[in-house]
Amino acid sequence: MTQALIIAAAKTVDDSGSLKHCLDLEATLHRQGIRVTELVIDPLSTPWHSPLEPHHYRSGCGPIEALADARQLIISGATDAVVISGKDMLRSGYERQQRLDLMAIYGDDYPLTTAYNELAEQFIHRHGADAQLFQQLAHHLFENYKCSYRNVVSDHLSAELLPDERWYNHITPLFRGVDCANPLIDFSGRLLLSTPEVARQLSVTPQECLEVAGVGLGFLPGDGQQHVEDIVSYEHLQTAYRTACEQADTDFARAFRNGDALLEVYTCYPVVPIAFLLTSGLVDLLEQVPAFLEQHLITITGGMNLAKGPWNNPALNSLIEMHQQLTASQDHHVGAVHGNGGLGYKQGVAILKKYL
């Protein structure tokens, strides 16, 4: 069975970065007549409830779904290469009210902050915890994200790079502003996947490649307020995680605890990364989360508040960053990226391995 490899990854964020490396390789593929399939992550401007076009993906889990399809297309021989692309000018391309209106996917009476607060309340109740413990965990999570973000910005974490003081105030009973994703970012990103044969044709070295070793998905039939009780079990997240590990023949939790792996958990609101830590077996109890976070960084970007969250594209950003960091690392051989769609009805986990 052939392998699906990520052979190039590139992004632009606001006014920095370049897509040239990916675009040049894509142009070479087209010139050589190699079969290329294009998969697209929809921007915010595509209405949430509009029909989904073929080869398009929509939600925070969308990039992981696209990766699963890309892997299958390549392994099955249906195509030789796949481009996964996403572009959303969230900072400069929308008026503030337009952005808010498009993000009101459950209606004006049930904003995302209210929805996730309700989800967190149910989560707390399910685990026999209280609001005080949850808020402590949210604090520890943000401190963990800051450590990762400091690495990204070369250890110089100046005050200008951190949120304004007002964002440390509560915007719901359970969340501060810094606990929530910040969408004010102009993002464009591309992943190029291929067979090993195509990688060789393009003179891409094994050291530049990552194998898409496993992708697990877990979906519920419905999303929104009436499905909170189903979502909050996170059994579908556990299914996604276990499927990814089985496909990759990897005990990711063990590799991560041993310092052999990198991780990017989806950090839109604290309940989501906490659920990932529990369902993956990285921790067994909520009370273990602070000590675990003292020892392990659960993002490589700094998370969706500090590094921003480009609507449907955060997991694409994470996959690109994982390719860049994992191929450059001497100490890590495997990485995992988590995606969360809507209020959590879609879950996806991708496991990437060095290809050597």
C-alpha positions as CSV (number, residue, x, y, z in Angstrom):
1,M,0.0,0.0,0.0
2,T,1.4,3.4,-1.0
3,Q,1.7,6.2,1.6
4,A,0.2,9.6,1.6
5,L,2.9,12.2,2.3
6,I,2.8,15.9,3.1
7,I,5.6,17.1,0.8
8,A,5.2,20.9,1.2
9,A,3.3,23.3,3.4
10,A,3.2,27.1,3.3
11,K,1.1,29.9,4.7
12,T,0.8,33.7,5.0
13,V,-0.4,35.3,8.1
14,D,-1.3,39.0,7.9
15,D,1.6,40.5,6.0
16,S,4.2,37.8,6.5
17,G,5.1,34.5,4.9
18,S,4.9,33.2,1.3
19,L,3.1,30.5,-0.6
20,K,5.7,30.4,-3.4
21,H,7.3,27.1,-2.5
22,C,4.0,25.2,-2.7
23,L,2.7,27.1,-5.7
24,D,6.0,26.3,-7.6
25,L,5.6,22.6,-6.9
26,E,2.0,22.6,-7.9
27,A,2.9,24.3,-11.2
28,T,5.4,21.6,-11.8
29,L,2.9,18.9,-11.2
30,H,0.5,20.4,-13.7
31,R,3.2,20.9,-16.3
32,Q,4.2,17.2,-16.0
33,G,0.6,16.0,-16.3
34,I,0.4,14.5,-12.9
35,R,-3.1,14.0,-11.5
36,V,-3.8,16.6,-8.9
37,T,-7.0,16.9,-6.8
38,E,-7.8,20.2,-5.1
39,L,-9.7,20.4,-1.8
40,V,-10.8,23.7,-0.4
41,I,-11.6,24.9,3.1
42,D,-14.5,27.4,2.9
43,P,-14.1,31.0,4.3
44,L,-16.4,32.7,6.7
45,S,-18.0,34.5,3.7
46,T,-19.6,31.2,2.6
47,P,-22.7,31.0,4.7
48,W,-22.6,28.3,7.4
49,H,-25.9,26.7,6.4
50,S,-25.5,26.9,2.6
51,P,-25.1,23.7,0.5
52,L,-21.6,22.3,0.6
53,E,-19.9,22.1,-2.8
54,P,-17.9,19.0,-3.9
55,H,-14.4,18.9,-2.5
56,H,-15.2,21.8,-0.1
57,Y,-15.1,21.6,3.7
58,R,-16.7,23.8,6.4
59,S,-16.1,23.8,10.2
60,G,-13.1,23.7,12.5
61,C,-12.9,20.0,11.7
62,G,-12.9,20.7,8.0
63,P,-9.2,20.6,7.4
64,I,-8.9,17.2,9.2
65,E,-11.8,15.9,7.1
66,A,-10.0,17.1,4.0
67,L,-6.8,15.4,5.1
68,A,-8.6,12.1,5.7
69,D,-10.0,12.4,2.1
70,A,-6.6,13.3,0.7
71,R,-5.0,10.3,2.4
72,Q,-7.7,8.0,1.0
73,L,-7.5,9.4,-2.5
74,I,-3.8,8.9,-2.6
75,I,-3.7,5.5,-1.0
76,S,-6.5,4.2,-3.3
77,G,-4.7,5.4,-6.4
78,A,-7.5,7.8,-7.3
79,T,-5.0,10.6,-7.6
80,D,-1.3,11.2,-7.4
81,A,-1.3,14.5,-5.5
82,V,-3.7,16.6,-3.5
83,V,-3.7,20.3,-2.6
84,I,-5.6,21.4,0.5
85,S,-6.0,25.2,0.5
86,G,-7.8,27.7,2.7
87,K,-7.9,31.5,2.6
88,D,-9.8,33.9,4.8
89,M,-9.1,37.6,5.2
90,L,-10.8,37.9,8.5
91,R,-9.0,41.0,9.7
92,S,-9.1,43.1,6.6
93,G,-11.9,41.5,4.4
94,Y,-15.0,42.1,6.5
95,E,-16.8,44.9,8.3
96,R,-17.1,44.2,12.0
97,Q,-20.9,43.7,11.9
98,Q,-20.7,41.5,8.8
99,R,-18.2,39.3,10.6
100,L,-20.4,39.0,13.7
101,D,-23.5,38.3,11.6
102,L,-21.7,35.5,9.7
103,M,-20.4,34.0,12.9
104,A,-23.9,33.8,14.4
105,I,-24.3,30.3,13.1
106,Y,-26.9,29.3,15.8
107,G,-28.9,32.6,15.4
108,D,-28.6,36.0,17.2
109,D,-30.2,34.6,20.3
110,Y,-27.6,31.9,20.9
111,P,-24.1,33.3,20.3
112,L,-21.1,31.0,20.3
113,T,-19.9,32.3,23.7
114,T,-23.3,31.4,25.2
115,A,-23.3,28.0,23.5
116,Y,-19.8,27.1,24.7
117,N,-20.6,28.3,28.2
118,E,-23.7,26.0,28.3
119,L,-21.5,23.1,27.0
120,A,-18.9,23.8,29.7
121,E,-21.6,23.8,32.4
122,Q,-22.8,20.4,31.2
123,F,-19.2,19.2,31.1
124,I,-18.6,20.4,34.7
125,H,-21.7,18.6,35.9
126,R,-20.8,15.4,34.1
127,H,-17.4,15.3,35.7
128,G,-18.6,16.2,39.2
129,A,-16.6,19.5,39.2
130,D,-17.5,23.1,39.8
131,A,-17.0,26.5,38.2
132,Q,-14.0,27.3,40.4
133,L,-12.0,24.3,39.2
134,F,-13.0,24.9,35.6
135,Q,-11.8,28.5,35.8
136,Q,-8.5,27.3,37.3
137,L,-8.0,24.9,34.4
138,A,-8.8,27.7,31.9
139,H,-6.0,29.8,33.6
140,H,-3.5,27.0,33.4
141,L,-4.4,26.4,29.8
142,F,-3.7,30.0,28.8
143,E,-0.4,30.0,30.6
144,N,0.5,26.8,28.7
145,Y,-0.4,28.5,25.4
146,K,1.8,31.5,26.3
147,C,4.8,29.2,26.7
148,S,4.2,27.8,23.2
149,Y,3.6,31.2,21.8
150,R,6.9,32.4,23.3
151,N,8.7,29.7,21.4
152,V,7.0,30.8,18.2
153,V,8.0,34.4,18.6
154,S,11.6,33.5,19.6
155,D,11.2,33.9,23.4
156,H,10.5,37.6,23.1
157,L,7.0,37.8,24.4
158,S,6.5,41.5,24.7
159,A,3.3,43.2,26.0
160,E,2.3,44.2,22.5
161,L,2.0,40.6,21.5
162,L,-0.3,39.7,24.4
163,P,-4.0,40.6,24.6
164,D,-5.1,43.9,26.1
165,E,-5.9,43.8,29.9
166,R,-9.6,44.0,29.2
167,W,-9.6,40.6,27.6
168,Y,-8.7,39.0,30.9
169,N,-12.1,39.9,32.2
170,H,-15.0,37.4,32.0
171,I,-17.3,37.6,29.0
172,T,-19.4,34.7,30.2
173,P,-19.7,33.2,33.7
174,L,-17.0,30.6,32.8
175,F,-14.8,32.3,30.1
176,R,-12.5,35.3,30.0
177,G,-11.8,36.9,26.6
178,V,-8.4,35.3,26.5
179,D,-9.9,31.9,26.8
180,C,-11.7,32.3,23.5
181,A,-10.4,32.1,19.9
182,N,-9.5,35.5,18.4
183,P,-10.5,35.5,14.7
184,L,-8.8,38.8,13.7
185,I,-6.3,37.4,11.2
186,D,-5.7,37.4,7.5
187,F,-4.7,33.8,6.7
188,S,-3.9,31.8,3.5
189,G,-2.5,28.3,3.6
190,R,-1.7,25.4,1.4
191,L,-0.7,21.7,2.0
192,L,0.6,19.6,-0.8
193,L,0.3,15.8,-0.5
194,S,1.5,13.1,-2.9
195,T,2.7,9.6,-3.3
196,P,6.4,8.8,-2.5
197,E,7.0,8.4,-6.2
198,V,5.7,11.9,-7.0
199,A,7.8,13.3,-4.1
200,R,10.9,11.8,-5.7
201,Q,10.0,13.2,-9.2
202,L,9.8,16.6,-7.6
203,S,13.2,16.1,-5.9
204,V,11.6,16.5,-2.4
205,T,13.8,14.7,0.1
206,P,12.4,12.3,2.7
207,Q,13.5,14.7,5.4
208,E,11.1,17.3,4.0
209,C,8.1,14.8,4.1
210,L,5.7,13.7,6.7
211,E,3.5,10.6,6.4
212,V,-0.2,11.1,7.1
213,A,-0.1,7.9,9.2
214,G,-3.6,8.1,10.6
215,V,-6.7,10.3,10.5
216,G,-9.7,9.6,12.7
217,L,-13.1,11.3,12.5
218,G,-16.1,11.2,14.9
219,F,-19.4,12.9,13.9
220,L,-22.7,13.3,15.7
221,P,-25.9,13.7,13.6
222,G,-26.7,17.2,14.9
223,D,-25.1,20.4,16.3
224,G,-26.3,23.3,18.4
225,Q,-28.2,23.8,21.6
226,Q,-30.4,20.8,21.4
227,H,-27.4,18.5,21.0
228,V,-25.3,19.7,23.9
229,E,-25.8,16.6,26.0
230,D,-24.7,14.4,23.1
231,I,-21.6,16.5,22.4
232,V,-20.5,16.8,26.0
233,S,-19.8,13.1,26.3
234,Y,-17.0,13.5,23.8
235,E,-17.3,9.8,22.9
236,H,-17.0,10.7,19.2
237,L,-13.7,12.5,20.0
238,Q,-12.5,9.4,21.7
239,T,-13.5,7.4,18.6
240,A,-11.6,9.8,16.4
241,Y,-8.5,9.7,18.5
242,R,-8.4,5.9,18.8
243,T,-9.0,5.5,15.1
244,A,-6.1,7.7,14.3
245,C,-3.8,5.8,16.7
246,E,-4.9,2.5,15.2
247,Q,-4.3,3.6,11.6
248,A,-0.9,5.0,12.6
249,D,0.0,2.0,14.8
250,T,1.0,4.5,17.4
251,D,0.3,4.9,21.1
252,F,0.4,8.7,20.8
253,A,-0.3,9.4,24.5
254,R,2.8,7.4,25.5
255,A,5.0,9.0,22.8
256,F,3.8,12.5,23.9
257,R,4.4,11.8,27.6
258,N,7.9,10.5,26.7
259,G,8.8,13.7,24.9
260,D,8.9,12.1,21.5
261,A,5.8,13.9,20.0
262,L,4.4,17.3,19.2
263,L,0.7,18.2,19.7
264,E,-1.7,20.9,18.6
265,V,-5.0,20.6,20.5
266,Y,-8.0,22.7,19.2
267,T,-8.2,25.6,21.7
268,C,-11.3,27.6,20.7
269,Y,-12.7,27.4,24.3
270,P,-11.2,25.6,27.3
271,V,-13.7,22.8,27.4
272,V,-12.4,21.5,24.1
273,P,-8.7,21.0,25.0
274,I,-9.7,19.6,28.4
275,A,-11.9,17.1,26.7
276,F,-9.0,16.1,24.4
277,L,-6.7,15.5,27.4
278,L,-9.3,13.2,29.0
279,T,-10.4,11.3,26.0
280,S,-6.9,10.7,24.8
281,G,-5.8,9.3,28.1
282,L,-3.2,12.0,28.6
283,V,-4.9,12.6,32.0
284,D,-7.5,10.5,33.8
285,L,-9.0,13.2,36.0
286,L,-9.7,17.0,35.8
287,E,-7.6,17.5,38.9
288,Q,-4.5,16.1,37.0
289,V,-4.7,18.8,34.3
290,P,-2.6,21.5,36.0
291,A,0.3,19.2,36.8
292,F,0.2,17.8,33.3
293,L,0.2,21.3,31.8
294,E,3.2,22.2,33.9
295,Q,5.2,19.5,32.1
296,H,3.8,19.4,28.6
297,L,3.0,22.0,25.9
298,I,-0.3,21.1,24.2
299,T,0.0,23.5,21.3
300,I,2.9,24.3,18.9
301,T,1.4,27.6,17.8
302,G,0.3,29.2,21.0
303,G,-3.4,28.4,20.5
304,M,-6.3,30.2,18.9
305,N,-6.3,33.3,21.1
306,L,-2.6,34.2,20.9
307,A,-1.9,32.8,17.4
308,K,-5.5,33.6,16.3
309,G,-8.2,31.3,14.9
310,P,-9.1,31.8,11.2
311,W,-12.7,30.5,11.4
312,N,-12.7,27.2,9.5
313,N,-8.9,27.2,9.0
314,P,-7.2,26.8,12.4
315,A,-6.5,23.1,11.9
316,L,-5.0,23.8,8.4
317,N,-2.8,26.4,10.1
318,S,-1.8,23.8,12.6
319,L,-1.1,21.1,10.0
320,I,1.2,23.5,8.2
321,E,2.9,24.5,11.4
322,M,3.3,20.8,12.3
323,H,4.9,20.1,9.0
324,Q,7.4,22.9,9.5
325,Q,8.2,22.1,13.1
326,L,8.3,18.3,13.0
327,T,10.5,18.1,9.9
328,A,12.9,20.6,11.6
329,S,13.0,18.8,15.0
330,Q,15.7,16.5,16.1
331,D,13.8,15.3,19.1
332,H,10.3,14.5,17.8
333,H,9.2,11.8,15.4
334,V,5.4,12.1,15.5
335,G,2.8,14.8,15.8
336,A,-1.0,15.1,16.3
337,V,-3.4,17.8,15.2
338,H,-7.0,18.1,16.6
339,G,-10.0,19.6,14.8
340,N,-13.4,20.6,16.4
341,G,-16.4,21.5,14.2
342,G,-19.2,23.7,15.3
343,L,-20.1,23.3,18.9
344,G,-18.2,20.0,18.9
345,Y,-20.4,17.7,16.8
346,K,-17.5,17.0,14.5
347,Q,-14.2,15.8,15.9
348,G,-11.0,14.9,14.0
349,V,-7.5,13.8,14.9
350,A,-4.6,13.5,12.5
351,I,-1.3,11.7,13.3
352,L,1.7,12.6,11.2
353,K,5.1,10.8,11.2
354,K,8.5,11.6,9.9
355,Y,9.2,9.8,6.7
356,L,12.7,8.5,6.8
